[in-house]
């Protein structure tokens, strides 16, 4: 990076951030992308992406993100494996910090996405990474021949459960209601898989586990009925969270307008936030569609909005 001042600084590198980078680079704005702790974003934890237009046979999440990154770089976008730690959007140019490294930018596109949510049941924190996971694609392999629980009734839970059936001996989907929120096709796929069973109207109350030779592992769970509050213990070797996502907006609190659960609010159908020159794209400002293609589309809009706004400032 020749200089620490930029015209467009993009935070986040999922489909929204990288599409914004392609458009901003092609507009000769020399965008800089700070990719964050999960370069490529949530799609890098998805196995097969079958609904992104243009790929007849599907494409894996990591491959898709790799292609988008290379496409952005081809037009001059610079991408860095850096995690933004602080953003001061109170005056222009905006100040974006990566630890002690300080950057300024005339405009900022926020595409920090969302992260998987964990429940706050007893034992979750203790066994996170030792049997409690929110990424079946990353961890399913470790449960070959074992029994796992998947918590949730939406598409994420169905996708996790379906992926796990290829490895685990038994997959139990635990959902707090007796109706799924997931799309019918994904629900049916899970329901029709022989090694899946359902625990409906139950929620996870406690993760059970032990420590053996200095290594912690999950041994079971206490489930609580959402109908009558009764509890029961089930044995299992792993517990996967599929209960939705939380937007990554902590560093913007008190500066940017957000809804009650932290999603950035934008002036629909544009991508402008309440601060002129700061734009938002992708899941960070979308709690409704949350698709790779909608994120990419809003990344395109954010870059065009930033370009127009920069021209107006000249
Ligand atoms: P959703 O909000 O759709 O579903 C979350 C699920 O978790 C719900 O069933 C909810 O229960 C349950 N839940 C939430 N909090 C708790 C809790 N504290 N305890 C127990 N259960 C809880 O989130 P998803 O991440 O599944 O999906 C979000 C969006 O992303 C959707 O639009 C979905 O279609 C999309 N998506 C699409 C995919 C695809 O097409 N391949 C894959 C993954 C997601 P309840 O139903 O009772 O509220």
Boltz pocket constraint, residues with backbone or C-beta under 6 A from the ligand:
constraints:
  - pocket:
      binder: B
      contacts: [[A, 119], [A, 151], [A, 152], [A, 153], [A, 154], [A, 155], [A, 156], [A, 157], [A, 159], [A, 174], [A, 176], [A, 177], [A, 179], [A, 180], [A, 181], [A, 182], [A, 183], [A, 203], [A, 204], [A, 242], [A, 243], [A, 244], [A, 245], [A, 288], [A, 289], [A, 290]]
      max_distance: 6.0
